[in-house]
Amino acid sequence: MRKKCPKCKLVCYPTAEACDRCGSPLLREHFYRGHRGPFAARLVKRISVCVLVCLTILAGFYISLVFSAEPPSFDQRQSIAAAINILDSKGFTSEAMILRRLAVFRSSDNWLNASVAKENAFAATNFPFEIVTVYPDFFAYPADDLERAAILLHEAKHLQGADEKEAYEFVWKNRQKLGWTSDIYSGSDTWNEVRKQTRDYVPHLFVCNVNPFGDCTEPPSGSTSLK
């Protein structure tokens, strides 16, 4: 703590009785703490700096994920857009909005995905960065854009924070609404693979022995909607 002259603002030693420059008397109330402001102001400043540093790190991390992967080609973007339009037309408006407005699509693994060992997949999501990677299988194996819509519906649930169990269960329970039905797609490799994975993650949906594959969500013969 030092004394600052109230007249000429010269900083003096704390023992000084008068200003060395102008001779003005220095009193106890002229003590000051250098450039350190009130505690609350210093605390707010430190918090602001920490928040700024964290946001900068997150922004750098996000940019590195986006630019370390390849963007989809024109034809791939057209297929993705067609699948999203199907979701929108079938009533999955919130999921379609997230995929259309918030998601960033890549066609190859970013550095984070590449560092994780995984089996063959149609797509992958980096939550909460809203990055969706669509692999070659996404374009090669589904029978049509509606099956691609089913895959993107799964990824949309991840973009909303759902885990694998929740995403598989949601898609399988809503496949009738989407129009992804067994009478049309039961011979599809995508249908059979997703059904197998759904049974692995949500086994309680497949305990009805009276239905094919034990699928409790399969509607009765002649029905077109889930009960």
Secondary structure, 3 states (H helix, E strand, C coil): CEEECCCCCCEECCCCCECCCCCCECCHHHEECCCCCCHHHHHHHHHHHHHHHHHHHHHHHHHHHHHCCCCCCHHHHHHHHHHHHHHHHCCCHHHHHHHHHHCEEECCCCHHHHCCCCCCCCEEEECCCCEEEECHHHHHCCCCHHHHHHHHHHHHHHHCCCCHHHHHHHHHHCHHHHCCCHHHHCCCHHHHHHHHHHHHHCHHHCCCCCCHHHCCCCCCCCCCCCC
